[in-house]
Amino acid sequence: MTFEQPQEYEERVIITHRVRKTVKGGQIPSFRAVVAVGDRKGSVGVGVGKARQTLDAIRKAGDQARKDMVVIPLSEATIYHEVEAKRGGVKVLLKPASKGTGLVAGLGVREVLEVAGVQDVLSKSIGAKNRLNRATATFEALKQLRSPEQVARLRSKSAPTVAEPAQPSVTPVPAVPADATAPSEQEPTEPVPES
């Protein structure tokens, strides 16, 4: 009987916050942690955990991230197409980048992309600076990614047809007749007398 080793995932703590719950007798302190989990090969998840101790909050967030993990399609080290997602007051835009560009991303976005295995991407975060909303908006944007094969299946076409860029439509220019004279060669018109 052989047992399969569980796949190793990388955990990145995005942020930990000390929060307080106010009750009749005073305040109860606890911690909130946001964690991104991934295998750097296209699997990624984001989780939030709350507990009385920091380590317990991080563990809970990691467990939640593993439960919500998704597999995203990657084109070598970048994404296939531009995606955008909104969460709370934050809007995150991700664009594919050429090889060697690196991760052009701010806090909250960078950690999620790193554990997902994305190495070259351009991103822009618009709105609030809340790292929790940035991380979850990035996760939602990554869930929108589709490979050319997936799009082809949805459209009942072959993948190369879908992946080809659209050919620009060329409109023919009407031919000028040979006997037409240029405007400068035309006879001057007589001025209209003023009345």
C-alpha positions in Angstrom: 0.0 0.0 0.0 1.5 3.3 -1.1 0.6 6.7 0.1 0.8 9.8 -2.1 2.7 12.7 -0.7 0.6 15.8 -0.5 1.6 18.4 -3.0 3.7 21.2 -1.5 2.3 24.7 -1.8 4.0 27.9 -1.1 2.2 30.2 1.4 2.6 34.0 1.4 1.2 36.1 4.2 -0.1 39.2 2.5 -1.1 41.1 5.7 -2.0 40.5 9.4 -4.2 42.9 11.3 -4.9 43.2 15.0 -8.7 43.8 15.3 -10.9 44.3 18.4 -14.4 43.3 19.1 -16.2 45.6 21.5 -18.5 43.9 24.0 -20.2 44.9 27.2 -17.2 44.2 29.4 -14.6 45.8 27.1 -12.7 44.8 24.0 -11.7 41.3 22.8 -8.5 41.5 20.7 -8.0 39.1 17.8 -6.0 38.9 14.6 -7.0 38.7 10.9 -4.7 37.3 8.3 -4.8 37.2 4.5 -2.8 34.4 2.9 -2.1 33.5 -0.7 -1.3 29.8 -1.5 0.1 28.4 -4.8 2.4 26.0 -6.4 4.0 28.4 -8.9 2.6 26.3 -11.7 -0.8 27.8 -12.2 -2.6 26.8 -9.0 -3.5 29.6 -6.6 -5.9 30.4 -3.8 -6.5 33.3 -1.4 -7.9 32.9 2.1 -8.8 35.0 5.2 -8.6 33.8 8.7 -9.4 35.2 12.1 -8.3 33.9 15.5 -7.1 35.1 19.0 -3.5 34.3 18.0 -1.6 35.3 14.9 -0.4 31.8 14.0 -3.9 30.4 14.3 -5.2 33.1 12.0 -2.5 32.4 9.4 -3.2 28.7 9.6 -6.9 29.2 9.1 -6.3 31.6 6.2 -4.0 29.0 4.6 -6.6 26.2 5.0 -9.3 28.5 3.4 -7.0 29.4 0.5 -6.3 25.6 -0.2 -10.1 25.0 -0.2 -10.7 27.8 -2.7 -7.8 27.0 -5.0 -8.2 27.2 -8.7 -5.9 26.3 -11.7 -5.2 29.2 -14.1 -3.9 28.8 -17.7 -0.5 30.3 -18.2 1.3 31.2 -21.5 4.9 30.4 -20.5 5.5 32.9 -17.7 2.6 35.4 -18.4 -1.1 35.4 -18.8 -3.0 34.9 -22.1 -5.1 38.1 -22.2 -6.0 41.2 -20.4 -8.4 40.8 -17.4 -10.0 43.2 -14.9 -11.8 42.6 -11.6 -13.4 44.8 -8.9 -13.7 44.2 -5.2 -15.0 46.8 -2.8 -13.3 50.1 -3.7 -10.5 48.4 -5.6 -10.2 47.7 -9.3 -7.3 45.6 -10.6 -6.2 45.4 -14.2 -3.8 42.7 -15.4 -2.1 42.7 -18.8 0.3 40.2 -20.4 3.9 41.3 -20.7 6.8 40.2 -22.9 9.5 37.9 -21.5 11.9 39.6 -19.0 9.5 42.3 -18.0 9.0 40.9 -14.5 6.1 41.6 -12.1 5.0 45.2 -12.3 2.5 45.0 -9.4 1.9 46.6 -6.1 1.4 45.1 -2.6 -1.5 42.6 -2.4 -1.3 41.9 -6.2 2.3 40.8 -6.3 2.0 38.1 -3.7 -0.9 36.4 -5.4 0.8 36.5 -8.8 4.1 35.2 -7.5 2.5 32.1 -5.8 0.5 31.5 -9.0 3.7 31.3 -11.0 3.2 34.4 -13.2 6.6 36.0 -13.8 5.8 38.7 -16.5 2.8 40.8 -16.1 1.8 44.5 -16.1 -0.8 45.5 -13.5 -2.6 48.6 -12.3 -4.6 48.9 -9.0 -7.1 51.7 -9.1 -9.0 53.0 -6.0 -8.4 52.1 -2.4 -5.1 50.8 -0.9 -6.8 47.9 1.0 -4.6 44.9 0.6 -7.4 42.4 1.3 -9.5 43.8 -1.5 -6.5 44.0 -3.8 -5.6 40.4 -3.2 -9.2 39.1 -3.7 -9.7 41.3 -6.8 -6.5 39.8 -8.3 -7.8 36.3 -7.5 -11.1 37.1 -9.2 -9.2 38.5 -12.2 -7.1 35.3 -12.5 -10.3 33.2 -12.4 -11.5 34.9 -15.5 -8.4 33.8 -17.6 -9.1 31.4 -20.5 -6.6 29.6 -22.7 -7.1 29.6 -26.5 -8.1 25.9 -26.2 -10.8 26.7 -23.7 -12.2 29.5 -25.8 -12.2 27.3 -28.9 -14.2 24.6 -27.0 -16.8 27.3 -26.0 -17.1 28.5 -29.6 -16.9 25.1 -31.2 -13.8 26.1 -33.3 -10.2 24.9 -33.5 -7.6 26.5 -31.2 -5.4 27.9 -34.0 -8.4 29.7 -35.5 -9.3 31.4 -32.2 -5.7 32.3 -31.4 -5.0 34.1 -34.7 -5.3 37.8 -34.7 -8.1 39.2 -36.7 -7.1 40.4 -40.2 -7.8 44.1 -40.8 -10.5 44.7 -43.3 -9.1 46.6 -46.3 -11.5 48.8 -48.2 -10.6 49.4 -51.8 -9.8 53.0 -52.9 -11.8 54.0 -55.9 -9.8 54.4 -59.0 -9.4 57.9 -60.5 -10.4 58.1 -64.2 -7.4 58.9 -66.5 -9.2 61.9 -68.1 -9.9 63.6 -64.8 -8.0 66.8 -64.3 -6.6 67.9 -61.0 -8.4 70.8 -59.2 -5.5 73.2 -60.0 -5.6 72.4 -63.7 -9.3 73.2 -64.0 -10.5 76.4 -65.6 -11.1 79.2 -63.1 -14.7 79.9 -62.5 -16.0 83.4 -63.1 -16.6 85.5 -60.0 -20.2 86.0 -59.2 -21.1 89.7 -59.4 -22.2 91.3 -56.2 -25.7 92.8 -56.2 
